[in-house]
Amino acid sequence: MSRIYNFSAGPSMLPLEVLERAQKEMTEYPGAGMSVMEMSHRSKDYQAIIDSAEALVRELMHVPDNYKVLFLQGGGSSQFAMIPMNLAVKNKKADYVITGQWAKKAAAEAERYITVNRVASSADKTFSYIPCLDKSTFSSDADYFYICYNNTIYGTRFTELPDTGDVPLVADISSCIMAEEIDVSKFGLLFAGAQKNLGPAGVTLVIVREDLIGDVLDGTPTMFNYQTHADNGSMYNTPPTYAIYVLKLVLEWVKENGGVGALQKINEKKAAILYDYLDSSELFRGTVDKADRSLMNAPFVTGSDDLDAKFVKEAKEAGFVNLKGHRTVGGMRASMYNAMPTEGVEKLVEFMKKFEAENK
Ligand SMILES: *Cc1c(COP(=O)(O)O)cnc(C)c1O
């Protein structure tokens, strides 16, 4: 069996070159005589790997010097608690924009510790758009303002950042990190679970402005304190060593492919190929307001559950897998992260055209 086109929302495709490099170094990392999996995290070889991963994050995302780059565990979901515990120490209050399940979960988790003000929501139309934000609804005394930048499940993304003044902006960029240029300096904190666009599951990247860390809410576990990890180069305890190594290989691949800006151009092209077809198709249609369409996750439907199921099944047989929409929304969803080649999207659209002709 050869490799197929995997449109999974996450864990998702990794570049073949990265997998092959990991394979080559699987049993014997150059110069170490052992696998990265077998290395002490305190060894010189491993230190070089994690240092290089951090340096590549800083270089590729132009991270300013006054930000910490942390490699943590517990997935994106642990950040839903870590953020209020570390950032809401002054007024114990934060603003949240509810653009889907991940933002909803983040707000509900924060509410266990602090006061949450939900400034806007697009729940009224199944999160198919990014709500307009009215500054007069923002809390002037919020400790931070939270958005989910790209909504993996519903396929929307922010194209304009809220103007939060002095209130630090926090964004979940799990499904769009390094897919498009993001100006880190506009944020207090950014985080991403790696398994969408950066590497294997098991490591979560956090980029946080130095002045925002140090104080925590009473009772915050040591492991949930950003300062713990900042003080110890993300090695207070054993980090997810192999996941960080593969992440480093992915970042090298991003660099070799021209960096984030170059990948953004490719991602815009890939998304346009699919959206242009959806807009011209008489069978399929996109479910999201055009202005808010994600570059990474494109949900679409035929309008018939039976036809949707038939499409997912036939697509799978043709080598396009994981196109079933999220269980909460149904229909289809194509996730086109950095590792998905343009050719994969072109071939998917060809297949959709064929399916449309056969099912008129
Ligand atoms: C997948 C995802 C999460 C959850 O990540 P876990 O690592 O599974 O906890 C959070 N936010 C967004 C935007 C996601 O896509």
The ligand as an SDF file (V2000), in Angstrom:
LIG
                    3D

 15 15  0  0  0  0  0  0  0  0999 V2000
   -7.2560   20.0890   18.5530 C   0  0  0  0  0  0  0  0  0  0  0  0
   -7.4760   21.4010   19.1740 C   0  0  0  0  0  0  0  0  0  0  0  0
   -7.4470   21.5870   20.5660 C   0  0  0  0  0  0  0  0  0  0  0  0
   -7.2710   20.4460   21.5380 C   0  0  0  0  0  0  0  0  0  0  0  0
   -6.0060   19.9920   21.5560 O   0  0  0  0  0  0  0  0  0  0  0  0
   -5.5690   18.7410   22.4610 P   0  0  0  0  0  0  0  0  0  0  0  0
   -4.1080   18.7250   22.2250 O   0  0  0  0  0  0  0  0  0  0  0  0
   -6.2940   17.5400   21.9460 O   0  0  0  0  0  0  0  0  0  0  0  0
   -5.9330   19.0490   23.8570 O   0  0  0  0  0  0  0  0  0  0  0  0
   -7.6100   22.8590   21.0590 C   0  0  0  0  0  0  0  0  0  0  0  0
   -7.8150   23.9080   20.2470 N   0  0  0  0  0  0  0  0  0  0  0  0
   -7.8710   23.7600   18.9030 C   0  0  0  0  0  0  0  0  0  0  0  0
   -8.0890   24.9660   18.0510 C   0  0  0  0  0  0  0  0  0  0  0  0
   -7.7070   22.5160   18.3270 C   0  0  0  0  0  0  0  0  0  0  0  0
   -7.7600   22.3790   16.9900 O   0  0  0  0  0  0  0  0  0  0  0  0
  1  2  1  0
  2  3  1  0
  2 14  2  0
  3  4  1  0
  3 10  2  0
  4  5  1  0
  5  6  1  0
  6  7  2  0
  6  8  1  0
  6  9  1  0
 10 11  1  0
 11 12  2  0
 12 13  1  0
 12 14  1  0
 14 15  1  0
M  END
$$$$
